[in-house]
């Protein structure tokens, strides 16, 4: 089962920049989008052959997530069940029977780290949410996690140490999530890969010079590592300031009992 995750930074704008052609070429079974900035009723596009799941923010033109899946899940849930977090359209969870797929758009800590205290609360609650799912069956988490976890995950770590997305606090929370029983699949299979980024500023030709950050991920329950058939990044796919990331998971391997 091939999964794609992509922060489209406004789905309507991305559609005008070749989104549908890109999706057709990637040929995914499930497409997880973040920062769609729209409601389902505003879409004029028909995603033929896909079951659609949308979660928009209450604030118009802000945040929002969506999943399009060729395989119909046995269930879908929205948010994490914590009221103070569930108004910005940030989490969709699909139950595929043998595993959960969680599409998430983690809040940005913003300029001058104005939202960092809230981000810390969000991280703790999301980790507990993910662990609660993991107690039932394996979990795949994908999306824009708004954090470059290690120095290898961004071009200029020293000059970004107190910038949103690379603070000690944010990186520490991601470490806590991984140590709780989750694997960063790209880094697991590509431990030394450098210059592998998923987001670039629109400023100063950053994308052309590959001055970027890796902040879009596929994480999963540790016990799923053996079921991963491949994972990677599509850095050449345009349409957003982020590029898509992908994961190929072997559904037969997921069904095998724990060792």
Secondary structure, 3 states (H helix, E strand, C coil): CEEEEEECCCHHHHHCCCHHHHHHHHCCCEEEEECCCCCHHHCCCCCCCCEEEEECCCCCCCCCEEEEECCCCCEEEECCCCHHHCCCCCEEEEECCCEEEEEEECCCCCHHHCCHHHHHHHHHHHHHHHHHHHCCCEEEEEEECCCCCCHHHECCCHHHCCCCCCCHHHHHHHHHHHHCCEEEHHHHHCCCCCCCCCEECCHHHCCCCCCEECCEEEEEEHHHHHHEEEEEECCCCCCCCECCEEEEECHHHHHCCCC
